[in-house]
Amino acid sequence: MADLRTNFAGIKAPNPFWLASAPPTNTGYQVQRAFEAGWGGAVWKTLGDPILNVSSRFAGTSYNGKQVMGFNNIELISDRPLEVNLQEIYETKKKYPDHAVIASLMVEPQQEKWHEIVKKVQDVGVDGFELNFGCPHGMAERGMGAASGQVPELVEKQTMWAKEAAEVPVIVKLTPNITDITATALAAVQGGADAISMINTINSLAGVDLDSWNTIPHVAGKGAHGGYCGPAVKPIALNMVAECARDPELNNIPISGMGGISTWSDAAEYMLMGAGSVQVCTAAMHHGFSIVEDMIDGLQNYMDEKKLETLDDIVGKSVPKYSDWGDLDLNYKVVARINNDVCINCNKCHIACEDTSHQCIDMLTAEDGTDYLEVREEDCVGCNLCSIVCPVDGAIDMVEIPNGEPMTWNDRQAAIKQTSTSATELA
């Protein structure tokens, strides 16, 4: 059976599945229940100067009957006294010495503040720190969280200050509310970070109640932007993990990935794109801690089927396949083919292609009078839309066909430049 034990930037755990810093890791009771359920690690809900939280604070977005496709919150860091948290961290680590306990920290961007909290927290035996430079609401208005995480200079400075006092690995949690996440990732590396984690939540407003006209959620009729997470953010988060994983300036720094992870297959995708551990929040809040059982079993079964022995055999293996648009083969061609033995003639592919794509699916009638659909392959551009909207597995295949020698946009531009240069020299 595949070995799921992980050593992430020096932090050891029985498996790569961690609970993210959030409501599920607010107390020792919760974290200990999570470890009993099988979670390999937990990032404690962010510690700092205790604050007052609001009521109400959560909102879920649903789509087509699917609940909690997205999740919005306006909750802040721990509202419990630091000393209470520290006592529970100490007790939890003592009871579960083989599980990873990471403390999430957030304080004002002052060197002495970082030194003070790092020293206090590491004395209770945490395995590592995660610096919260991502919270987009509430704390950001006080100069912390995303307000720091959006400024590379502040990310570098605060990472350096934490490292000055830390005797355990330091992970920097990055905000997605920025144009280029690799800029702040590089700042974290320059500040001495042992690892980075991403993504924190995305600025969002969950909705508006059409009867009361209040925002969702609201606090006494007033609303504010919150942080968005859940399955809906996975493509955004996965891209940011991939961008950091393939950036040569980041020197292959370990990445803890999070954002919409609900299943073992989600976790495997993150690992293939460079994540050495994964963090989960929304799925645990939706379904409870027991979901980790399926995650562990699923990942082990997948790795066994692939004959992979350790996580090193999967982490980062898809990163070389992720590139810039200019490196894609312009001559690579796929076309859609409809399997009429499986097709149910719902015509969704025809409607999608006719109205919004390239009008290459024809509605035809056979000699026996039955209707069927057929793709004019010479006009098909291989956009995949028909296969995406098709409700029946196996009804439409995207088939690769020969189409000349590989040629990228960058190759084409280089050839044009060379031809122009040669013509100039001849002149």
Secondary structure, DSSP 8 states (H G I E B T S, - for coil): --B--EEETTEEESSSEEE-SSGGGSSHHHHHHHHHHT-SEEEEEEESS-----SS-EEEEEETTEEEEEEEE---S--S-HHHHHHHHHHHHHH-TTSEEEEEE---S-HHHHHHHHHHHHTTT-SEEEEEE---SSSGGGT-THHHHT-HHHHHHHHHHHHHH-SS-EEEEE-SSSS-HHHHHHHHHHTT-SEEEE---EEE--EE-TTT--EES-BTTB---EEEESGGGHHHHHHHHHHHHT-GGGTT--EEEESS--SHHHHHHHHHTTEEEEEE-HHHHHH-TTHHHHHHHHHHHHHHHTT--BGGGTTTTTGGG---GGGSBTT-EEEEEE-TTT-----HHHHHHHHHS---EEEEE-TTS-EEEEE-TTT-----HHHHH--STTSEEEEEE--SS--BHHHHHHHHHHHHHHHHHH-
